Amino acid sequence: MLRSLCNDWHVIRRLTPNDAQLLRDLRILALTDAPDAFGSTLQETEQRPNSVWQDILLPQGNPFFVFERDGAVVGLIGGLAPDESGVAQLVSMWIPSHQRGSGISDQLVEHIIAWAATEGSHTLELSCTEGNTHAERLYMRHGFVRTGETETRERDVKVEFVMTLDLSRVSGR
């Protein structure tokens, strides 16, 4: 565990298949709190059986990390492994509203950037819902830039824009 400057105990840890119920619960909380911020819906998430959540968290799968402070989970972030062109993705970023502004999101983004770099990715990509200015500012603080690419979700016609981070500029590769 790490000792932070604000005198609390916290750790960022990777979820395992034993955390399947925790991941499901966090995704439900995230979709309840901010339904427009994610590509999936609350209904889709609630209908997934536990076996799907366990499979998501297999060691060879894509990682999900949680930020735990004083024994409570107060943040979630996921990554999708680099594709054949070396592009990894940041997914499922969520911090409970009462924890926003506390620095947790910055630490989670830094963690996923480090993860992507160690996976050999040269670019980290994410999608952000238009109008989610807090999230966009967070990503911009870490060097992400809009690509100009957008997509309109069919389910709710919300526009998502793509942002990328050149990891060679971050890691010095």
C-alpha positions as CSV (number, residue, x, y, z in Angstrom):
1,M,0.0,0.0,0.0
2,L,1.0,3.5,-0.6
3,R,0.9,6.3,2.0
4,S,-0.4,9.5,0.4
5,L,0.2,13.1,1.4
6,C,-3.4,13.6,2.5
7,N,-2.8,11.1,5.3
8,D,-5.0,8.3,4.0
9,W,-4.1,4.8,2.9
10,H,-4.7,4.0,-0.8
11,V,-3.8,1.5,-3.4
12,I,-4.5,1.0,-7.1
13,R,-5.0,-2.7,-7.8
14,R,-5.9,-4.9,-10.7
15,L,-9.1,-6.8,-10.4
16,T,-9.1,-10.6,-10.6
17,P,-11.9,-13.0,-11.5
18,N,-12.7,-13.1,-7.8
19,D,-13.7,-9.5,-8.1
20,A,-16.4,-10.1,-10.7
21,Q,-19.2,-9.0,-8.5
22,L,-17.3,-5.9,-7.5
23,L,-16.8,-4.9,-11.2
24,R,-20.4,-5.6,-12.0
25,D,-21.5,-3.4,-9.0
26,L,-19.1,-0.6,-9.9
27,R,-20.4,-0.6,-13.5
28,I,-24.0,-0.4,-12.3
29,L,-23.1,2.5,-10.0
30,A,-21.3,4.2,-12.8
31,L,-24.2,3.8,-15.2
32,T,-26.6,4.9,-12.6
33,D,-24.5,8.0,-11.8
34,A,-23.6,9.0,-15.3
35,P,-25.6,7.0,-17.9
36,D,-24.6,9.3,-20.8
37,A,-20.9,8.9,-20.2
38,F,-20.7,5.2,-21.3
39,G,-21.3,3.2,-24.4
40,S,-23.1,0.4,-22.6
41,T,-26.5,0.8,-20.9
42,L,-27.6,0.0,-17.3
43,Q,-30.0,-2.6,-18.7
44,E,-27.2,-4.4,-20.7
45,T,-24.9,-4.3,-17.7
46,E,-27.5,-5.7,-15.3
47,Q,-28.3,-8.6,-17.6
48,R,-24.8,-9.9,-18.0
49,P,-24.3,-13.1,-16.0
50,N,-21.5,-13.4,-13.4
51,S,-19.6,-15.7,-15.7
52,V,-19.2,-12.8,-18.2
53,W,-17.7,-10.6,-15.5
54,Q,-15.3,-13.4,-14.4
55,D,-14.2,-13.9,-18.0
56,I,-13.5,-10.2,-18.4
57,L,-11.2,-10.3,-15.4
58,L,-9.1,-13.4,-16.5
59,P,-5.4,-12.7,-16.1
60,Q,-4.8,-12.8,-19.9
61,G,-7.7,-10.4,-20.5
62,N,-8.0,-6.7,-20.5
63,P,-7.3,-5.1,-17.1
64,F,-9.6,-3.2,-14.8
65,F,-8.1,-1.3,-11.9
66,V,-9.7,0.1,-8.8
67,F,-8.6,2.9,-6.5
68,E,-9.1,1.9,-2.9
69,R,-8.9,4.4,-0.2
70,D,-9.1,3.4,3.5
71,G,-10.7,0.1,2.4
72,A,-13.3,1.6,0.1
73,V,-13.3,1.5,-3.7
74,V,-13.5,5.0,-4.9
75,G,-12.5,4.7,-8.6
76,L,-12.5,2.5,-11.6
77,I,-10.6,2.4,-14.9
78,G,-10.0,-0.2,-17.6
79,G,-7.7,-0.7,-20.5
80,L,-8.0,-2.6,-23.8
81,A,-4.7,-4.2,-24.9
82,P,-2.9,-2.7,-27.9
83,D,-4.2,-3.8,-31.2
84,E,-2.0,-4.9,-34.1
85,S,-1.2,-1.2,-34.9
86,G,-0.1,-0.5,-31.3
87,V,-3.1,1.4,-30.1
88,A,-4.4,0.6,-26.6
89,Q,-7.6,2.1,-25.2
90,L,-8.7,3.7,-21.9
91,V,-12.2,2.6,-21.0
92,S,-14.7,2.6,-18.1
93,M,-13.3,5.5,-16.2
94,W,-15.5,6.4,-13.2
95,I,-15.2,8.2,-9.9
96,P,-18.2,8.6,-7.6
97,S,-19.4,12.2,-7.7
98,H,-18.5,12.9,-4.0
99,Q,-14.9,11.9,-4.7
100,R,-14.4,14.0,-7.9
101,G,-11.8,16.7,-7.6
102,S,-9.7,14.8,-5.0
103,G,-7.0,13.7,-7.5
104,I,-8.2,10.1,-7.8
105,S,-9.0,10.4,-11.5
106,D,-5.5,11.8,-12.2
107,Q,-3.9,8.9,-10.4
108,L,-6.0,6.4,-12.3
109,V,-5.2,8.0,-15.7
110,E,-1.5,8.0,-14.9
111,H,-1.8,4.4,-13.9
112,I,-3.4,3.4,-17.2
113,I,-0.9,5.4,-19.2
114,A,1.9,3.5,-17.5
115,W,0.1,0.2,-18.1
116,A,-0.3,1.0,-21.8
117,A,3.4,1.9,-22.2
118,T,4.5,-1.3,-20.5
119,E,2.2,-3.2,-22.9
120,G,4.2,-1.8,-25.8
121,S,1.5,0.6,-27.0
122,H,2.6,3.7,-28.8
123,T,-0.9,5.4,-28.6
124,L,-3.6,5.4,-25.9
125,E,-7.0,6.2,-27.2
126,L,-10.4,6.9,-25.6
127,S,-13.9,8.1,-26.4
128,C,-15.5,10.9,-24.5
129,T,-19.1,12.0,-24.7
130,E,-19.6,15.5,-26.1
131,G,-20.4,17.9,-23.2
132,N,-18.5,15.9,-20.6
133,T,-16.2,18.8,-20.0
134,H,-14.8,17.6,-16.7
135,A,-13.6,14.4,-18.3
136,E,-12.2,16.1,-21.4
137,R,-10.2,18.5,-19.2
138,L,-8.9,15.6,-17.1
139,Y,-7.7,13.9,-20.3
140,M,-6.2,17.1,-21.7
141,R,-4.2,17.6,-18.5
142,H,-2.5,14.3,-19.3
143,G,-1.7,15.2,-22.9
144,F,-4.7,13.7,-24.7
145,V,-5.9,15.6,-27.8
146,R,-9.0,15.4,-29.9
147,T,-8.5,13.6,-33.2
148,G,-11.5,15.1,-35.0
149,E,-13.1,11.6,-35.2
150,T,-16.6,11.4,-33.8
151,E,-19.4,8.7,-33.6
152,T,-23.0,9.1,-32.8
153,R,-24.4,6.4,-30.6
154,E,-27.6,4.8,-32.0
155,R,-29.3,4.2,-28.6
156,D,-29.4,7.9,-27.6
157,V,-27.8,9.9,-30.4
158,K,-25.1,11.2,-28.1
159,V,-21.9,12.2,-29.9
160,E,-18.6,10.7,-28.7
161,F,-15.3,12.1,-29.8
162,V,-12.0,10.3,-29.8
163,M,-8.9,11.6,-28.0
164,T,-5.4,10.1,-28.2
165,L,-2.2,10.3,-26.3
166,D,1.2,9.7,-28.1
167,L,2.9,7.5,-25.5
168,S,6.3,8.0,-27.1
169,R,6.1,11.7,-26.0
170,V,5.2,10.5,-22.4
171,S,7.6,7.6,-22.0
172,G,10.5,9.1,-23.9
173,R,10.6,6.1,-26.3
